[in-house]
Amino acid sequence: MSVAARRTGAAVVAAGALVGTFAASASAAPAARPHREFVEISGVQYDAPGWDNRGIRSLNGEWVDVTNASRRAVNLDGWTLSGEDGHTYTFHHYRLGGRSTVRVHTGVGRDTYRDVYQDRRNHVWDNRSDTATLRDDRDWKVDTFSWGRDRDRNDRDYRDRGSDYRHDRDYRDRYDGDRHDGGHRGHGGRR
C-alpha cells in the first residue's frame, strides 16, 4: 500500500472517530437532563386567603405548584424548593408523574401524590416580594417564579401585564436563550 493511501485511510478513520465522538456527546447532552424542558413552577399562592395566622388552614393556603408537562415521570428525590430568605423544602422519595402537578403546601399535612407538606408552623412566602426557586438534585436551577413591586422592571424580558410578577426559566437561557414570563396577581402585607 502506498504512503498516500495509508495517509488518506488514516485521515478518514480519524475524521470518522471525531464525528462519532461529537455525535455521541451531542446525543448524550439532552438525555442527561430531560426534565429541564418540562418541569416548572406553574403557580404560586403566596398570600393565603383570609388573615395570616399560624392556623393549618392559613398555612396550607400558601402553596407552590410544580408541574411536569412531559409524558414521562420525573424523579424529584433530592430536588429543592426555596425562597429568598433561605427556607428550603426538599422532596424525598417523590416521583412526579407525566402531565401531573404536585402542590407543595407550607403547613402540616399528610403527603399524597397530589399534595406534599413542608410541615412548617410559620408562613414562608413573603406577600410583597419573593422568589420561589426550584433546583434539581444536582443543585441546577430548573425554574424560578418571582413576584412583587421590587422586582427588576428594567429587565428587557419583563412584560408588565398589570400585575406584580416575573417568571423566568434560567435553565432555558443557558441552553437556547429563551425566556418566558407568567405568574399571577397578588396583594397583602409582609409576613
C-alpha positions in Angstrom: 0.0 0.0 0.0 1.4 3.4 -0.9 2.1 6.1 1.7 -0.5 8.4 0.2 -3.2 5.7 0.5 -2.2 5.0 4.1 -2.4 8.7 5.0 -5.8 9.1 3.3 -7.1 6.0 5.1 -5.8 7.3 8.5 -7.4 10.7 7.8 -10.7 9.0 7.0 -10.6 6.9 10.2 -9.7 9.9 12.3 -12.5 12.0 10.8 -14.9 9.2 11.5 -13.8 8.9 15.1 -14.3 12.7 15.6 -17.7 12.6 14.0 -18.6 9.7 16.2 -17.4 11.4 19.3 -19.3 14.6 18.6 -22.5 12.7 17.7 -22.3 10.7 20.9 -21.7 13.8 23.1 -24.4 15.7 21.3 -27.0 13.0 21.7 -26.0 12.4 25.3 -26.3 16.0 26.4 -30.0 16.4 26.1 -30.7 12.9 27.5 -28.7 13.8 30.6 -31.2 16.5 31.7 -34.5 15.6 30.0 -36.6 17.1 32.9 -35.2 20.6 32.3 -37.6 21.3 29.5 -40.7 20.0 31.2 -40.7 20.6 35.0 -41.6 24.1 36.1 -43.2 26.2 38.8 -46.7 26.6 37.4 -48.4 28.6 40.1 -47.8 30.2 43.5 -50.3 31.2 46.2 -48.1 33.3 48.4 -50.8 35.2 50.2 -53.1 32.7 51.9 -56.8 33.6 51.7 -58.0 35.4 54.9 -56.0 36.6 57.8 -52.4 35.4 58.0 -52.1 33.4 61.2 -50.4 30.1 62.2 -53.6 28.0 61.7 -53.4 25.0 59.5 -55.9 26.4 57.0 -53.9 29.6 56.7 -50.5 27.8 56.4 -51.8 25.3 53.8 -53.5 28.1 51.9 -50.0 29.1 51.0 -48.5 26.8 48.3 -46.4 26.3 45.2 -47.4 24.1 42.2 -44.7 22.1 40.4 -45.8 20.7 37.1 -44.3 18.0 34.8 -45.5 18.8 31.3 -43.9 15.8 29.7 -45.4 12.3 29.3 -42.7 10.6 31.4 -42.4 10.6 35.1 -39.6 12.6 36.7 -37.9 11.5 40.0 -37.9 14.6 42.2 -35.9 12.9 45.0 -33.4 15.5 46.3 -34.9 18.4 44.5 -35.4 21.6 46.5 -37.9 24.5 46.5 -36.6 27.6 48.3 -37.4 31.2 48.9 -35.2 34.3 49.2 -35.0 34.0 53.0 -33.4 30.6 52.7 -36.3 28.4 53.8 -35.9 25.2 51.8 -38.2 22.2 51.2 -36.5 19.0 49.9 -38.5 16.4 48.1 -37.9 12.9 49.5 -38.8 9.7 47.6 -41.2 11.6 45.3 -41.9 10.7 41.6 -43.9 13.3 39.7 -46.0 11.5 37.0 -46.2 12.6 33.4 -48.5 15.6 32.8 -49.0 16.0 36.6 -48.8 18.7 39.2 -47.9 18.5 42.8 -48.9 21.2 45.3 -46.3 22.0 47.9 -48.1 23.4 51.0 -46.4 25.4 53.7 -48.2 23.8 56.6 -48.7 20.4 58.2 -50.5 17.5 56.4 -50.3 14.0 55.1 -48.3 13.7 51.8 -50.2 12.3 48.8 -49.3 12.1 45.1 -51.0 15.4 44.5 -50.1 17.3 47.7 -47.0 17.4 49.8 -46.4 19.4 53.0 -43.4 21.3 54.3 -44.6 20.8 57.9 -43.8 24.3 58.9 -45.5 26.3 61.7 -44.9 29.7 60.1 -45.5 31.2 56.6 -42.5 31.1 54.3 -43.6 33.2 51.3 -43.5 37.0 51.6 -46.7 38.7 50.4 -45.0 41.7 48.9 -41.9 40.4 47.2 -40.2 37.0 47.0 -38.8 34.4 44.6 -39.5 30.7 44.6 -36.6 28.7 43.2 -36.8 25.0 42.1 -33.5 23.2 41.9 -32.8 19.6 40.9 -30.8 17.0 42.8 -27.5 18.4 41.4 -28.4 21.9 42.5 -29.1 23.1 39.0 -31.7 25.9 38.8 -34.6 24.4 37.0 -37.1 27.3 37.4 -37.9 30.5 39.3 -41.1 32.3 40.0 -40.9 35.9 41.3 -43.5 38.4 42.4 -43.6 41.9 44.0 -43.1 45.6 43.4 -39.4 45.4 44.0 -38.6 43.1 41.0 -36.4 44.4 38.3 -38.8 46.1 36.0 -36.0 47.3 33.7 -35.3 43.7 32.7 -35.9 43.6 28.9 -37.7 40.3 29.3 -40.1 41.6 31.9 -43.6 42.2 30.5 -45.9 44.2 32.7 -49.4 42.8 32.3 -50.9 44.9 35.1 -49.7 42.7 38.0 -46.6 42.3 40.1 -44.7 39.2 38.8 -41.9 37.9 36.8 -41.5 34.3 35.9 -38.3 33.0 34.3 -36.6 29.8 33.4 -32.9 30.2 33.8 -32.0 26.8 32.5 -33.5 27.6 29.1 -31.4 30.7 28.9 -28.4 28.5 29.4 -29.4 26.2 26.5 -31.3 28.2 24.0 -31.6 31.8 25.1 -35.3 31.5 25.5 -37.1 33.3 28.4 -40.7 33.1 29.5 -43.0 35.2 31.6 -46.0 34.0 33.6 -47.5 34.2 37.0 -50.4 35.6 38.9 -51.6 38.6 40.8 -51.2 39.1 44.5 -51.7 41.5 47.3 -51.2 41.8 51.0 -48.7 42.8 53.6 -45.3 41.5 54.7 -45.3 38.5 56.9 
